[in-house]
Amino acid sequence: MLTGASFGIGEALARELARHRAQLALTARTAERLEALAAEFRTAATEVAVIPGDITNPEDRARILAETVRLFGGLDVLVNNAGVGASGFFQEASSERLRRIMEVNFFGPVELTRLALPHLFQGRRSMIVNIASVIGRRGVPGYSEYCASKFALCGFSESLRAELVRRGVHVLLVNPGLIETPFREHLVEDRLQSREKRRRAMSAEQCARIIVRAMQRRTNEVVITFDGKMLVWLNRLFPRLVDWLLAKYAEKYQE
Ligand SMILES: NC(=O)c1ccc[n+]([C@@H]2O[C@H](COP(=O)([O-])OP(=O)(O)OC[C@H]3O[C@@H](n4cnc5c(N)ncnc54)[C@H](OP(=O)(O)O)[C@@H]3O)[C@@H](O)[C@H]2O)c1
């Protein structure tokens, strides 16, 4: 089952998984986009189900999972990809913004995982794939709620991996850097990003290929994009330098 399959990384991942002949249950809120995507690769060899729903709604989560298990007779892989962001400094933001981001990026995937676990225990080479972010490994200014939600998802994934290792369920944590998707058009609120200089981004297709390779290898964690890797490594080696660079960057937008 793949969440957030209607746009961006999820859409590209659905295509890549279909190329590998996976049976797919696609979910997101925008049913028409899911139907159009499924129609592209629904063949005798690739079974695709479209199960629209909102990841933040408990009834929707239960229905999406029950329908997937009913249609495919079980569940082997859960990909928690659906996510949203917001840009702007914390002191200017509302508590609703924080709640919304945590609901979509953390509580939604974690509660879906809770429901999925009994089925994953019965699955073949079962796996949970959590799409977090490089800024779930190093916080950056202007994205405090988003960073917090992705840090939470990273911590959850590491705990769960250790808990599930003896049950045969693997947890892959994916931390992408900047990927070319409509993510910025879907921000809950944009007080900063539209003012930021566009940086180079990797295509969603390339990102999807890297994710599928990591799934095949049952890697623990993959950091995607050169800039993303640089941020994580620089922060590991010289955290105070990164603090200083990021504070300079924040200053530019506070003048
Ligand atoms: N793009 C990047 O640079 C980047 C970098 C690092 C990490 N990521 C992460 O990668 C994941 C995919 O992001 P993307 O860049 O592909 O963004 P995107 O193009 O905006 O796609 C986000 C997906 O999440 C779904 N979604 C959002 N809210 C939802 C909800 N309440 N219920 C169900 N589905 C919901 C959207 O579908 P509907 O609107 O149809 O519901 C859409 O399919 C996210 O977790 C994001 O945080 C992205």
PDBQT file of the ligand as one rigid body, heavy atoms in Angstrom, charges set to zero:
ROOT
HETATM    1  N1  LIG A 301       9.635  17.262  -2.540  1.00  0.00    +0.000 N 
HETATM    2  C1  LIG A 301      10.640  17.320  -1.711  1.00  0.00    +0.000 C 
HETATM    3  O1  LIG A 301      11.609  18.081  -1.915  1.00  0.00    +0.000 OA
HETATM    4  C2  LIG A 301      10.657  16.442  -0.473  1.00  0.00    +0.000 A 
HETATM    5  C3  LIG A 301      11.839  16.387   0.256  1.00  0.00    +0.000 A 
HETATM    6  C4  LIG A 301      11.908  15.590   1.393  1.00  0.00    +0.000 A 
HETATM    7  C5  LIG A 301      10.802  14.847   1.778  1.00  0.00    +0.000 A 
HETATM    8  N2  LIG A 301       9.654  14.916   1.061  1.00  0.00    +0.000 N 
HETATM    9  C6  LIG A 301       8.511  14.121   1.531  1.00  0.00    +0.000 C 
HETATM   10  O2  LIG A 301       8.105  13.254   0.498  1.00  0.00    +0.000 OA
HETATM   11  C7  LIG A 301       6.718  12.956   0.624  1.00  0.00    +0.000 C 
HETATM   12  C8  LIG A 301       6.016  13.234  -0.703  1.00  0.00    +0.000 C 
HETATM   13  O3  LIG A 301       6.119  14.630  -0.967  1.00  0.00    +0.000 OA
HETATM   14  P1  LIG A 301       6.028  15.248  -2.433  1.00  0.00    +0.000 P 
HETATM   15  O4  LIG A 301       7.179  16.134  -2.598  1.00  0.00    +0.000 OA
HETATM   16  O5  LIG A 301       5.752  14.196  -3.431  1.00  0.00    +0.000 OA
HETATM   17  O6  LIG A 301       4.759  16.199  -2.194  1.00  0.00    +0.000 OA
HETATM   18  P2  LIG A 301       3.418  16.401  -3.055  1.00  0.00    +0.000 P 
HETATM   19  O7  LIG A 301       3.734  16.363  -4.492  1.00  0.00    +0.000 OA
HETATM   20  O8  LIG A 301       2.758  17.594  -2.473  1.00  0.00    +0.000 OA
HETATM   21  O9  LIG A 301       2.587  15.090  -2.699  1.00  0.00    +0.000 OA
HETATM   22  C9  LIG A 301       2.086  14.873  -1.410  1.00  0.00    +0.000 C 
HETATM   23  C10 LIG A 301       1.136  13.674  -1.421  1.00  0.00    +0.000 C 
HETATM   24  O10 LIG A 301       0.581  13.517  -0.101  1.00  0.00    +0.000 OA
HETATM   25  C11 LIG A 301      -0.828  13.389  -0.230  1.00  0.00    +0.000 C 
HETATM   26  N3  LIG A 301      -1.509  13.922   0.959  1.00  0.00    +0.000 N 
HETATM   27  C12 LIG A 301      -1.336  15.150   1.532  1.00  0.00    +0.000 A 
HETATM   28  N4  LIG A 301      -2.182  15.285   2.563  1.00  0.00    +0.000 NA
HETATM   29  C13 LIG A 301      -2.892  14.140   2.641  1.00  0.00    +0.000 A 
HETATM   30  C14 LIG A 301      -3.930  13.676   3.494  1.00  0.00    +0.000 A 
HETATM   31  N5  LIG A 301      -4.424  14.437   4.497  1.00  0.00    +0.000 N 
HETATM   32  N6  LIG A 301      -4.426  12.436   3.297  1.00  0.00    +0.000 NA
HETATM   33  C15 LIG A 301      -3.955  11.654   2.291  1.00  0.00    +0.000 A 
HETATM   34  N7  LIG A 301      -2.974  12.036   1.453  1.00  0.00    +0.000 NA
HETATM   35  C16 LIG A 301      -2.466  13.256   1.621  1.00  0.00    +0.000 A 
HETATM   36  C17 LIG A 301      -1.187  14.202  -1.479  1.00  0.00    +0.000 C 
HETATM   37  O11 LIG A 301      -2.382  13.716  -2.060  1.00  0.00    +0.000 OA
HETATM   38  P3  LIG A 301      -3.827  14.433  -2.014  1.00  0.00    +0.000 P 
HETATM   39  O12 LIG A 301      -3.608  15.920  -1.996  1.00  0.00    +0.000 OA
HETATM   40  O13 LIG A 301      -4.479  13.921  -3.273  1.00  0.00    +0.000 OA
HETATM   41  O14 LIG A 301      -4.468  13.910  -0.783  1.00  0.00    +0.000 OA
HETATM   42  C18 LIG A 301      -0.007  13.859  -2.393  1.00  0.00    +0.000 C 
HETATM   43  O15 LIG A 301      -0.239  12.667  -3.088  1.00  0.00    +0.000 OA
HETATM   44  C19 LIG A 301       6.208  13.826   1.773  1.00  0.00    +0.000 C 
HETATM   45  O16 LIG A 301       6.155  13.073   2.958  1.00  0.00    +0.000 OA
HETATM   46  C20 LIG A 301       7.267  14.909   1.882  1.00  0.00    +0.000 C 
HETATM   47  O17 LIG A 301       7.327  15.454   3.181  1.00  0.00    +0.000 OA
HETATM   48  C21 LIG A 301       9.553  15.705  -0.052  1.00  0.00    +0.000 A 
ENDROOT
TORSDOF 0
